[in-house]
């Protein structure tokens, strides 16, 4: 029951999409109506500028961590070295970000929220994946490509590091979510018309 409650709490927290809240409160804009139509940090950068994007990154990161902490507190250590409530809450926070209850189930792609969850689940694996993300984006300027590479690398790294099976399976599900949400980006990458990262003001 506590694991289920953790999952529900994670979803409700994840549904508080930072870009949509920030955009509507302070900029009177719904970022889903601009650019890529995605409610995430990259589209916020293109639509609202650097300051808003940084706030979105911070907000999405914090809510993923909070979800994990709530799950850990509610369910505790379910078996030796396994914190199932934390895993469930973190995963559902990303699902909530992608399909938010409060915003007609149309949210972002969950990359920053997934990264914050990854940091909570396996910090060293997450940092390795972050290094890969930074390298890919620095070389190609494709945030989507870096996100997918980082997402795929996470379950691989958790397995290599000998993390508990339930954690590895959670990492696999996070990677699947990231790839699924990037199908349109994959098509654009293949077609050669994916937008590259730019720090120019909108």
BELLIN-V317771 format. One record per residue. N is the residue number from 1. RES is the residue in one letter. SS is DSSP state (h for helix, s for strand, l for the rest). Layout:
BEGIN
N&RES&SS  N&RES&SS
END
This chain:
BEGIN
1&X&l  2&X&h  3&X&h  4&X&h  5&X&h  6&X&h  7&X&h  8&X&h  9&X&h  10&X&h  11&X&h  12&X&h  13&X&h  14&X&h  15&X&l  16&X&l  17&X&l  18&X&h  19&X&h  20&X&h  21&X&h  22&X&h  23&X&h  24&X&h  25&X&h  26&X&h  27&X&h  28&X&l  29&X&l  30&X&l  31&X&h  32&X&h  33&X&h  34&X&l  35&X&l  36&X&l  37&X&l  38&X&l  39&X&l  40&X&l  41&X&h  42&X&h  43&X&h  44&X&h  45&X&h  46&X&h  47&X&h  48&X&h  49&X&l  50&X&h  51&X&h  52&X&h  53&X&h  54&X&h  55&X&h  56&X&h  57&X&h  58&X&h  59&X&h  60&X&h  61&X&h  62&X&h  63&X&h  64&X&h  65&X&h  66&X&h  67&X&h  68&X&h  69&X&h  70&X&h  71&X&h  72&X&h  73&X&h  74&X&h  75&X&h  76&X&l  77&X&l  78&X&l  79&X&s  80&X&l  81&X&l  82&X&s  83&X&l  84&X&h  85&X&h  86&X&h  87&X&h  88&X&h  89&X&h  90&X&h  91&X&h  92&X&h  93&X&h  94&X&h  95&X&h  96&X&h  97&X&h  98&X&h  99&X&l  100&X&l  101&X&h  102&X&h  103&X&h  104&X&l  105&X&l  106&X&l  107&X&l  108&X&l  109&X&l  110&X&l  111&X&h  112&X&h  113&X&h  114&X&h  115&X&h  116&X&h  117&X&h  118&X&h  119&X&h  120&X&h  121&X&h  122&X&l  123&X&h  124&X&h  125&X&h  126&X&h  127&X&h  128&X&h  129&X&h  130&X&h  131&X&h  132&X&h  133&X&h  134&X&h  135&X&h  136&X&h  137&X&h  138&X&h  139&X&h  140&X&h  141&X&l  142&X&l  143&X&h  144&X&h  145&X&h  146&X&h  147&X&h  148&X&h  149&X&h  150&X&h  151&X&h  152&X&h  153&X&h  154&X&h  155&X&h  156&X&h  157&X&h  158&X&h  159&X&h  160&X&h  161&X&l  162&X&l  163&X&l  164&X&l  165&X&h  166&X&h  167&X&h  168&X&h  169&X&h  170&X&h  171&X&h  172&X&h  173&X&h  174&X&h  175&X&h  176&X&h  177&X&h  178&X&h  179&X&h  180&X&h  181&X&h  182&X&l  183&X&h  184&X&h  185&X&h  186&X&h  187&X&h  188&X&h  189&X&h  190&X&h  191&X&h  192&X&l  193&X&l  194&X&l  195&X&l  196&X&l  197&X&l  198&X&l  199&X&l  200&X&l  201&X&l  202&X&l
END
